[in-house]
Amino acid sequence: MFTLISAGVAPGIALLSYFYLKDEYETELLSFVLRIFIIGALLVFPIMFIQYVFHAEGMAVSKVARAFFLSGLLEEFVKWFIVYFFVYEHYEFDEPYDGIVYSASVSLGFATMENILYLLANGVEFAVTRALLPVSSHALFAVIMGFYFGKAKFTRKKRRYLFLAFLLSFLLHGMYDFILLTQEKWSYYMVPFMLLLWWFALRKIKQAKALHGYEKIFSAKSQA
């Protein structure tokens, strides 16, 4: 049991540590990051209940609906909601890269709990595949969401970037699930999709760091 839970927790903690330590300017308050992580973990249960109700009632049964509505839209909207209402106006969110840290916190909390439940039901032999695909993909969707949260916070196009934070993570999540659900040889499509997703997310990390200087200028103008 200990081995199984450790295998379920390890990839999420490792990825969160990576994004947390990438903050080169002002490391976030660890207790607040962990609180958001725990909130993300607890989100699994109401989302699973909603998904179960839709399945039981015979609603959203098509593969497209399952991929883009029950997974992509529902999960990414709830994560977006948590970041917007619990983090966005918080004093700890004081530089663009923080959007990535906090979006990753809630998303990896969700992915970690989901991973533990999956391994408990199916066995530890799936741990590597789960780490490389579902857990990693949740983290990468969060990076993209968090990048646009940072843009919204520290530029003048708030509504546009808040919308993009949700829209892009939702579409990418939906595409990920659609590949798994519809393609018989899904690995042929998933490998290039994940490589492109990693490239795009790492690019956004680099851009978020570059926004740090712009944020200082923006803050100075706001106070003038």
NUKOL-978008 format. One record per residue: residue number from 1; x, y negated, z negated of N, C-alpha, C in turn. Coordinates in Angstrom, 3 decimals. Each point is the difference from the previous one (the first is absolute). Layout:
// residues N
ATOM|pos|n_east|n_north|n_up|ca_east|ca_north|ca_up|c_east|c_north|c_up
ATOM|NUM|X|Y|Z|X|Y|Z|X|Y|Z
...
***
This chain:
// residues 224
ATOM|pos|n_east|n_north|n_up|ca_east|ca_north|ca_up|c_east|c_north|c_up
ATOM|1|0.831|1.209|0.000|-0.831|-1.209|0.000|0.867|-1.262|0.000
ATOM|2|1.046|0.014|-0.851|0.886|-1.159|-0.058|0.672|-0.241|1.348
ATOM|3|0.441|1.092|0.630|0.641|-0.114|1.314|-0.959|-0.571|1.030
ATOM|4|-1.234|0.461|-0.034|-0.994|-0.459|0.966|-0.313|-1.491|-0.186
ATOM|5|-0.199|-0.409|-1.238|-0.301|-1.418|-0.259|1.205|-0.875|0.347
ATOM|6|1.193|0.482|-0.322|1.213|-0.745|0.344|0.115|-0.180|1.509
ATOM|7|-0.307|1.066|0.750|0.045|-0.077|1.466|-1.050|-0.966|0.524
ATOM|8|-1.127|-0.101|-0.698|-1.053|-0.923|0.418|0.336|-1.451|-0.287
ATOM|9|0.711|-0.230|-1.104|0.309|-1.370|-0.428|1.247|-0.550|0.684
ATOM|10|0.994|0.859|0.231|1.329|-0.451|0.430|0.018|-0.873|1.251
ATOM|11|-0.683|0.374|1.106|0.114|-0.852|1.197|-0.575|-1.394|-0.182
ATOM|12|-1.115|-0.118|-0.708|-0.596|-1.312|-0.228|0.878|-0.891|-0.854
ATOM|13|0.579|0.563|-1.057|0.886|-0.774|-0.877|1.267|-0.403|0.748
ATOM|14|0.522|0.924|0.820|1.221|-0.299|0.757|-0.227|-1.146|0.981
ATOM|15|-1.117|0.040|0.711|-0.292|-1.061|0.972|-0.278|-1.325|-0.696
ATOM|16|-0.736|0.038|-1.115|-0.274|-1.235|-0.732|1.296|-0.601|-0.531
ATOM|17|0.898|0.838|-0.493|1.297|-0.482|-0.480|0.780|-0.664|1.121
ATOM|18|-0.067|0.593|1.182|0.704|-0.562|1.157|-0.519|-1.404|0.311
ATOM|19|-1.320|-0.163|0.081|-0.561|-1.311|0.324|0.224|-0.995|-1.135
ATOM|20|-0.075|0.481|-1.234|0.207|-0.864|-1.169|1.425|-0.547|-0.027
ATOM|21|0.967|0.865|0.253|1.410|-0.407|-0.065|0.441|-0.789|1.225
ATOM|22|-0.820|0.000|1.054|0.309|-0.797|1.185|-0.226|-1.495|-0.238
ATOM|23|-0.673|-0.323|-1.085|-0.249|-1.412|-0.341|1.311|-0.618|-0.479
ATOM|24|0.626|-0.785|0.854|1.334|-0.529|-0.283|-0.019|-1.327|-0.754
ATOM|25|-1.165|-0.636|-0.119|-0.037|-1.349|-0.543|-0.454|-0.042|-1.452
ATOM|26|-1.132|0.608|-0.279|-0.532|-0.036|-1.369|-0.797|1.275|-0.232
ATOM|27|0.588|0.956|-0.711|-0.653|1.283|-0.245|-1.295|-0.201|-0.771
ATOM|28|-1.041|0.721|0.424|-1.313|-0.151|-0.621|-0.035|0.639|-1.386
ATOM|29|-0.933|-0.465|-0.816|-0.197|0.549|-1.333|-0.416|1.462|0.132
ATOM|30|0.836|0.908|-0.474|-0.224|1.434|0.212|-1.322|0.469|-0.595
ATOM|31|-0.369|-0.530|-1.159|-1.255|0.421|-0.638|-1.205|-0.337|0.869
ATOM|32|0.055|-1.150|0.688|-1.116|-0.392|0.868|-0.032|0.884|1.250
ATOM|33|1.158|0.300|0.555|0.073|0.889|1.164|-0.571|1.370|-0.353
ATOM|34|0.357|0.534|-1.154|-0.490|1.312|-0.418|-1.494|-0.024|-0.290
ATOM|35|-0.489|-1.126|-0.510|-1.442|-0.124|-0.237|-0.769|0.093|1.316
ATOM|36|0.499|-0.680|1.022|-0.648|0.061|1.308|0.099|1.408|0.592
ATOM|37|1.131|0.671|-0.234|0.192|1.383|0.433|-1.063|0.910|-0.628
ATOM|38|-0.231|-0.170|-1.300|-0.987|0.826|-0.705|-1.411|-0.281|0.505
ATOM|39|-0.303|-1.283|0.246|-1.310|-0.340|0.574|-0.177|0.714|1.336
ATOM|40|1.054|-0.007|0.828|-0.062|0.696|1.279|-0.265|1.480|-0.173
ATOM|41|0.633|0.617|-1.005|-0.216|1.426|-0.255|-1.453|0.281|-0.388
ATOM|42|-0.575|-0.864|-0.822|-1.381|0.199|-0.449|-1.015|-0.208|1.118
ATOM|43|0.390|-0.750|1.032|-0.910|-0.233|1.121|-0.348|1.279|0.753
ATOM|44|0.858|1.000|-0.112|-0.239|1.257|0.724|-1.368|0.581|-0.348
ATOM|45|-0.394|-0.073|-1.257|-1.205|0.701|-0.444|-1.295|-0.614|0.548
ATOM|46|-0.207|-1.325|-0.088|-1.219|-0.544|0.632|-0.002|0.152|1.513
ATOM|47|1.161|-0.097|0.630|0.047|0.157|1.458|-0.325|1.442|0.389
ATOM|48|0.538|0.963|-0.732|-0.320|1.403|0.272|-1.495|0.266|-0.181
ATOM|49|-0.586|-0.644|-1.008|-1.439|0.181|-0.239|-0.809|-0.554|1.170
ATOM|50|0.347|-1.201|0.462|-0.707|-0.599|1.139|0.152|0.878|1.244
ATOM|51|1.206|0.489|0.249|0.234|0.864|1.156|-0.802|1.297|-0.111
ATOM|52|-0.078|0.542|-1.219|-0.783|1.225|-0.225|-1.484|-0.242|0.294
ATOM|53|-0.518|-1.131|-0.445|-1.415|-0.304|0.231|-0.290|-0.087|1.490
ATOM|54|0.873|-0.665|0.755|-0.202|-0.091|1.446|0.023|1.379|0.648
ATOM|55|0.907|0.849|-0.428|0.061|1.362|0.554|-1.253|0.793|-0.375
ATOM|56|-0.408|-0.097|-1.260|-1.153|0.764|-0.479|-1.290|-0.434|0.688
ATOM|57|-0.099|-1.278|0.324|-1.205|-0.530|0.643|0.058|0.117|1.526
ATOM|58|1.080|0.560|0.509|0.127|0.156|1.452|0.179|-1.308|0.736
ATOM|59|0.622|-0.973|-0.669|0.237|-1.312|0.602|1.479|-0.138|0.345
ATOM|60|0.276|-0.749|1.068|1.378|-0.238|0.442|0.743|1.324|0.167
ATOM|61|-0.620|0.929|0.743|0.587|1.340|0.139|0.901|0.134|1.226
ATOM|62|-0.098|-0.919|0.946|0.858|0.094|1.180|1.449|-0.257|-0.400
ATOM|63|0.918|0.493|0.793|1.417|-0.165|-0.313|0.427|-1.466|0.030
ATOM|64|-0.589|-0.761|0.919|0.311|-1.431|0.064|-0.486|-0.703|-1.264
ATOM|65|-1.220|0.312|-0.431|-0.557|-0.625|-1.209|0.797|0.387|-1.233
ATOM|66|0.397|1.263|-0.080|0.787|0.454|-1.148|1.364|-0.695|-0.037
ATOM|67|0.624|-0.126|1.170|1.337|-0.593|0.059|-0.033|-1.495|-0.280
ATOM|68|-0.897|-0.710|0.706|0.026|-1.460|-0.064|-0.896|-0.589|-1.093
ATOM|69|-1.057|0.714|-0.383|-0.899|-0.550|-1.020|0.298|0.582|-1.384
ATOM|70|-0.123|1.319|-0.150|0.160|0.600|-1.322|1.435|-0.061|-0.510
ATOM|71|0.960|0.006|0.903|1.396|-0.098|-0.444|0.545|-1.405|0.185
ATOM|72|0.125|-0.433|1.252|0.643|-1.272|0.287|-0.675|-1.193|-0.650
ATOM|73|-1.250|-0.211|0.326|-0.692|-1.203|-0.481|-0.219|0.041|-1.508
ATOM|74|-0.544|1.103|-0.502|-0.334|0.083|-1.424|1.243|-0.124|-0.882
ATOM|75|1.031|0.785|0.289|1.182|0.003|-0.855|0.778|-1.309|0.092
ATOM|76|0.184|-0.514|1.207|0.790|-1.221|0.137|-0.753|-1.226|-0.515
ATOM|77|-1.325|0.000|0.140|-0.746|-1.144|-0.538|0.093|-0.048|-1.512
ATOM|78|-0.119|1.149|-0.655|0.074|0.026|-1.464|1.382|-0.449|-0.468
ATOM|79|1.050|0.443|0.667|1.358|-0.446|-0.356|0.139|-1.511|0.213
ATOM|80|-0.486|-0.468|1.146|0.044|-1.439|0.309|-0.735|-0.789|-1.081
ATOM|81|-1.160|0.494|-0.401|-0.828|-0.651|-1.016|0.765|-0.134|-1.318
ATOM|82|0.675|1.066|-0.409|0.751|-0.018|-1.263|1.118|-1.032|0.062
ATOM|83|0.757|-0.012|1.101|1.099|-0.963|0.116|-0.535|-1.426|0.015
ATOM|84|-1.080|-0.219|0.736|-0.522|-1.368|0.126|-0.555|-0.521|-1.328
ATOM|85|-0.755|0.830|-0.714|-0.689|-0.498|-1.195|0.810|0.142|-1.286
ATOM|86|1.012|0.848|-0.015|0.771|0.186|-1.234|1.428|-0.526|0.097
ATOM|87|0.495|-0.219|1.208|1.411|-0.366|0.157|0.194|-1.327|0.721
ATOM|88|-0.806|-0.265|1.003|0.253|-1.108|0.923|0.190|-1.337|-0.705
ATOM|89|-0.809|-0.282|-1.013|0.108|-1.273|-0.722|0.834|0.110|-1.275
ATOM|90|0.558|1.146|-0.254|0.792|0.211|-1.215|1.325|-0.754|0.093
ATOM|91|0.473|-0.497|-1.116|1.246|-0.795|0.010|1.213|0.830|0.403
ATOM|92|-0.068|1.323|-0.150|1.125|0.851|0.398|0.153|0.076|1.522
ATOM|93|-1.058|-0.303|0.724|0.063|0.000|1.478|0.552|-1.364|0.411
ATOM|94|1.334|-0.140|-0.036|0.606|-1.310|0.204|0.994|-0.049|1.161
ATOM|95|0.022|1.028|0.850|0.806|-0.025|1.220|-0.621|0.966|1.014
ATOM|96|0.238|-0.207|1.301|-0.674|0.812|1.020|0.209|1.501|-0.142
ATOM|97|1.203|0.427|-0.384|0.273|1.433|-0.097|-0.838|0.680|-1.095
ATOM|98|-0.482|-0.778|-0.970|-0.805|0.579|-1.073|-1.255|0.675|0.534
ATOM|99|-0.529|-0.497|1.111|-1.167|0.635|0.604|0.271|1.458|0.323
ATOM|100|1.206|0.283|0.474|0.380|1.378|0.322|0.120|0.830|-1.271
ATOM|101|0.623|-0.546|-1.030|0.177|0.744|-1.252|-1.350|0.397|-0.598
ATOM|102|-0.938|-0.944|-0.063|-1.273|0.289|-0.658|-0.934|0.838|0.874
ATOM|103|0.031|-0.213|1.303|-0.796|0.859|0.886|0.525|1.429|-0.049
ATOM|104|1.323|0.144|-0.024|0.599|1.329|-0.121|-0.350|0.634|-1.347
ATOM|105|-0.071|-0.791|-1.045|-0.331|0.528|-1.330|-1.382|0.642|-0.010
ATOM|106|-0.997|-0.730|0.473|-1.357|0.555|-0.026|-0.128|1.167|0.978
ATOM|107|0.624|-0.112|1.156|-0.118|1.043|1.007|0.723|1.277|-0.422
ATOM|108|1.181|-0.142|-0.586|0.749|1.181|-0.429|-0.591|0.615|-1.258
ATOM|109|-0.654|-0.806|-0.838|-0.755|0.581|-1.111|-1.101|0.902|0.530
ATOM|110|-0.717|-0.506|0.999|-1.058|0.778|0.644|0.578|1.267|0.624
ATOM|111|1.067|-0.153|0.786|0.600|1.136|0.703|0.547|1.042|-0.971
ATOM|112|0.550|-0.447|-1.135|0.568|0.926|-0.974|-1.075|0.851|-0.651
ATOM|113|-1.092|-0.623|-0.431|-1.083|0.779|-0.601|-0.613|0.956|1.020
ATOM|114|-0.206|-0.477|1.204|-0.533|0.839|1.079|0.930|1.187|0.250
ATOM|115|1.306|-0.261|-0.034|0.993|1.041|0.233|-0.019|1.049|-1.102
ATOM|116|-0.089|-0.437|-1.242|-0.057|0.934|-1.130|-1.227|0.912|0.130
ATOM|117|-1.151|-0.589|0.293|-1.227|0.790|0.124|0.098|1.003|1.141
ATOM|118|0.604|-0.437|1.111|0.148|0.907|1.148|0.917|1.169|-0.346
ATOM|119|1.120|-0.270|-0.642|0.942|1.063|-0.342|-0.574|0.939|-1.062
ATOM|120|-0.790|-0.524|-0.917|-0.661|0.856|-0.984|-0.953|0.974|0.672
ATOM|121|-0.652|-0.471|1.066|-0.969|0.841|0.696|0.640|0.951|1.000
ATOM|122|1.136|-0.406|0.586|0.542|0.761|1.129|1.398|0.576|-0.206
ATOM|123|0.712|-0.470|-1.006|1.301|0.576|-0.289|1.163|-0.913|0.315
ATOM|124|1.105|0.227|-0.692|1.169|-0.863|0.102|0.725|0.152|1.337
ATOM|125|-0.302|1.047|0.759|0.676|0.205|1.289|-0.316|-1.104|1.009
ATOM|126|-1.040|-0.781|-0.276|-0.354|-1.105|0.900|0.648|-1.320|-0.413
ATOM|127|0.828|0.014|-1.029|0.532|-1.239|-0.579|0.819|-0.805|0.998
ATOM|128|0.849|0.653|0.783|0.864|-0.729|0.940|-0.824|-0.652|1.101
ATOM|129|-0.920|0.764|0.576|-0.860|-0.553|1.057|-0.820|-1.166|-0.517
ATOM|130|-0.536|0.134|-1.205|-0.790|-1.075|-0.594|0.844|-1.245|-0.236
ATOM|131|1.240|0.192|-0.431|0.882|-1.149|-0.238|0.323|-0.727|1.294
ATOM|132|0.242|0.752|1.071|0.399|-0.593|1.272|-1.157|-0.653|0.743
ATOM|133|-1.215|0.496|-0.225|-1.135|-0.529|0.769|-0.977|-0.822|-0.851
ATOM|134|-0.889|0.609|-0.776|-0.997|-0.852|-0.684|0.588|-1.047|-0.940
ATOM|135|0.949|0.404|-0.849|0.541|-0.966|-0.962|0.756|-1.109|0.727
ATOM|136|0.850|0.381|0.939|0.756|-1.009|0.758|-0.911|-0.911|0.794
ATOM|137|-1.019|0.562|0.627|-0.892|-0.828|0.818|-0.747|-1.013|-0.862
ATOM|138|-0.467|0.409|-1.179|-0.658|-0.952|-0.903|0.952|-1.143|-0.345
ATOM|139|1.254|0.334|-0.243|0.991|-1.035|-0.325|0.198|-0.958|1.161
ATOM|140|0.058|0.519|1.210|0.265|-0.841|1.173|-1.200|-0.873|0.345
ATOM|141|-1.207|0.537|-0.152|-1.189|-0.843|0.184|0.030|-1.150|-1.005
ATOM|142|0.453|0.299|-1.218|0.054|-1.017|-1.053|1.030|-1.073|0.302
ATOM|143|1.125|0.379|0.584|1.025|-0.985|0.364|-0.589|-1.023|0.968
ATOM|144|-0.727|0.500|0.986|-0.591|-0.890|1.001|-1.072|-0.875|-0.641
ATOM|145|-0.843|0.598|-0.832|-0.999|-0.787|-0.726|0.670|-1.060|-0.860
ATOM|146|1.029|0.396|-0.743|0.673|-0.920|-0.915|0.722|-1.124|0.712
ATOM|147|0.548|0.290|1.174|0.665|-1.055|0.765|-0.979|-1.129|0.314
ATOM|148|-1.202|0.361|0.428|-0.978|-1.031|0.356|-0.625|-0.660|-1.225
ATOM|149|-0.038|0.703|-1.141|-0.379|-0.671|-1.242|1.020|-1.091|-0.330
ATOM|150|1.282|0.320|0.178|1.037|-0.995|-0.242|-0.102|-1.183|0.936
ATOM|151|-0.313|0.261|1.265|-0.187|-1.091|0.968|-1.187|-0.878|-0.396
ATOM|152|-1.082|0.658|-0.435|-1.198|-0.753|-0.388|0.276|-0.895|-1.205
ATOM|153|0.778|0.518|-0.937|0.265|-0.731|-1.240|0.876|-1.222|0.241
ATOM|154|0.942|0.098|0.935|1.014|-1.046|0.122|0.024|-0.687|1.364
ATOM|155|-1.087|0.110|0.747|-0.160|-0.809|1.206|-1.398|-0.619|-0.035
ATOM|156|-0.313|-0.787|0.986|-1.276|-0.721|-0.010|-1.114|0.754|0.740
ATOM|157|0.279|1.192|0.503|-1.004|0.767|0.731|-0.496|1.151|-0.869
ATOM|158|-0.541|-0.355|-1.145|-0.372|0.981|-1.014|-1.004|1.020|0.520
ATOM|159|-1.122|-0.440|0.542|-1.058|0.932|0.413|0.466|0.938|1.105
ATOM|160|0.741|-0.532|0.938|0.493|0.810|1.106|0.881|1.138|-0.499
ATOM|161|0.919|-0.305|-0.888|0.941|1.023|-0.461|-0.645|0.963|-0.994
ATOM|162|-0.941|-0.468|-0.800|-0.733|0.910|-0.876|-0.787|1.017|0.825
ATOM|163|-0.591|-0.472|1.093|-0.738|0.903|0.883|0.942|1.002|0.660
ATOM|164|1.152|-0.463|0.452|0.977|0.902|0.621|0.532|1.018|-0.996
ATOM|165|0.137|-0.401|-1.266|0.469|0.928|-1.036|-0.901|1.223|-0.069
ATOM|166|-1.303|-0.232|0.084|-0.944|1.121|-0.018|-0.086|0.690|1.356
ATOM|167|-0.153|-0.783|1.062|-0.279|0.568|1.322|1.102|0.949|0.475
ATOM|168|1.244|-0.416|-0.083|1.082|0.829|0.528|0.189|1.272|-0.823
ATOM|169|-0.088|-0.114|-1.309|0.145|1.211|-0.821|-1.162|0.966|0.251
ATOM|170|-1.197|-0.528|0.160|-1.169|0.832|0.301|0.141|0.709|1.347
ATOM|171|0.395|-0.728|1.027|0.131|0.608|1.328|1.103|1.050|0.036
ATOM|172|1.136|-0.295|-0.618|1.103|0.960|-0.006|-0.361|1.254|-0.802
ATOM|173|-0.678|-0.187|-1.114|-0.448|1.143|-0.806|-0.999|0.834|0.795
ATOM|174|-0.924|-0.668|0.676|-0.969|0.722|0.812|0.664|0.784|1.119
ATOM|175|0.988|-0.592|0.652|0.722|0.687|1.070|0.741|1.216|-0.542
ATOM|176|0.601|-0.138|-1.158|0.708|1.116|-0.634|-0.949|1.181|-0.224
ATOM|177|-1.143|-0.264|-0.623|-0.962|1.072|-0.263|-0.599|0.548|1.289
ATOM|178|-0.208|-0.866|0.978|-0.565|0.444|1.274|0.925|1.011|0.681
ATOM|179|1.301|-0.248|-0.051|0.967|0.947|0.569|-0.096|1.345|-0.715
ATOM|180|-0.060|-0.011|-1.312|-0.073|1.246|-0.766|-1.285|0.774|0.285
ATOM|181|-1.105|-0.720|0.179|-1.295|0.650|0.140|-0.309|0.455|1.418
ATOM|182|0.570|-0.646|0.995|-0.437|0.251|1.381|1.031|0.703|0.872
ATOM|183|1.262|-0.038|-0.374|1.034|0.559|0.877|0.406|1.397|-0.483
ATOM|184|-0.160|0.988|0.889|0.356|1.374|-0.357|1.491|0.099|-0.342
ATOM|185|0.840|-0.593|0.842|1.435|-0.048|-0.273|0.336|-1.404|-0.517
ATOM|186|-0.529|-0.281|-1.197|0.064|-1.368|-0.524|1.425|-0.477|-0.251
ATOM|187|0.931|0.930|-0.236|1.373|-0.418|-0.302|0.662|-0.695|1.188
ATOM|188|-0.422|0.350|1.234|0.561|-0.657|1.185|-0.326|-1.483|0.015
ATOM|189|-1.133|-0.356|-0.576|-0.427|-1.398|-0.038|0.419|-0.669|-1.312
ATOM|190|0.026|0.805|-1.072|0.270|-0.578|-1.316|1.449|-0.447|-0.150
ATOM|191|0.939|0.754|0.552|1.413|-0.366|-0.144|0.288|-1.370|0.602
ATOM|192|-0.369|-0.265|1.268|0.247|-1.361|0.514|-0.812|-1.066|-0.720
ATOM|193|-1.222|0.350|-0.429|-0.814|-0.966|-0.736|0.691|-0.403|-1.303
ATOM|194|0.514|0.972|-0.743|0.662|-0.298|-1.271|1.306|-0.751|0.215
ATOM|195|0.732|0.343|1.044|1.246|-0.725|0.284|-0.283|-1.466|0.315
ATOM|196|-1.036|-0.241|0.803|-0.387|-1.377|0.320|-0.501|-0.728|-1.246
ATOM|197|-0.714|0.721|-0.843|-0.523|-0.601|-1.224|1.148|-0.392|-0.933
ATOM|198|0.996|0.870|-0.136|1.171|-0.330|-0.813|0.736|-1.211|0.571
ATOM|199|0.174|-0.028|1.308|0.688|-1.128|0.633|-0.760|-1.308|-0.252
ATOM|200|-1.316|0.042|0.181|-0.825|-1.190|-0.176|0.037|-0.471|-1.456
ATOM|201|-0.108|0.939|-0.960|-0.011|-0.355|-1.412|1.344|-0.565|-0.448
ATOM|202|1.089|0.613|0.429|1.325|-0.508|-0.377|0.252|-1.388|0.587
ATOM|203|-0.549|-0.214|1.183|0.101|-1.337|0.620|-0.758|-1.034|-0.835
ATOM|204|-1.166|0.393|-0.519|-0.787|-0.905|-0.827|0.699|-0.298|-1.324
ATOM|205|0.715|0.984|-0.548|0.777|-0.234|-1.221|1.061|-1.067|0.261
ATOM|206|0.686|0.139|1.116|1.034|-0.971|0.360|-0.603|-1.388|0.207
ATOM|207|-1.153|-0.074|0.655|-0.655|-1.284|0.244|-0.495|-0.621|-1.305
ATOM|208|-0.478|0.835|-0.921|-0.475|-0.516|-1.291|1.134|-0.644|-0.776
ATOM|209|1.174|0.599|0.059|1.155|-0.590|-0.665|0.389|-1.329|0.652
ATOM|210|-0.109|-0.050|1.325|0.332|-1.231|0.716|-0.970|-1.123|-0.338
ATOM|211|-1.233|0.364|-0.413|-1.008|-1.005|-0.340|0.302|-0.696|-1.328
ATOM|212|0.953|0.540|-0.756|0.300|-0.572|-1.327|0.395|-1.480|0.098
ATOM|213|0.838|-0.321|0.988|0.411|-1.397|0.179|-1.152|-0.882|0.411
ATOM|214|-0.864|0.523|0.862|-1.168|-0.767|0.430|-0.933|-0.262|-1.173
ATOM|215|-0.111|0.996|-0.875|-0.869|-0.136|-1.172|0.443|-1.159|-0.879
ATOM|216|1.326|-0.180|-0.139|0.514|-1.109|-0.801|-0.393|-1.344|0.610
ATOM|217|0.086|-0.079|1.322|-0.378|-1.241|0.695|-1.490|-0.258|-0.160
ATOM|218|-0.795|1.073|0.164|-1.458|-0.116|-0.110|-0.394|-0.471|-1.403
ATOM|219|0.643|0.580|-1.038|-0.315|-0.370|-1.385|0.366|-1.462|-0.264
ATOM|220|1.123|-0.443|0.548|0.446|-1.369|-0.198|-0.993|-0.976|0.642
ATOM|221|-0.467|0.322|1.168|-0.961|-0.862|0.682|-1.328|-0.032|-0.734
ATOM|222|-0.406|1.154|-0.581|-1.268|0.070|-0.721|0.032|-0.855|-1.246
ATOM|223|1.193|-0.102|-0.625|0.119|-0.779|-1.227|0.227|-1.485|0.263
ATOM|224|0.335|-0.359|1.231|0.307|-1.393|0.338|-1.269|-0.869|-0.025
***
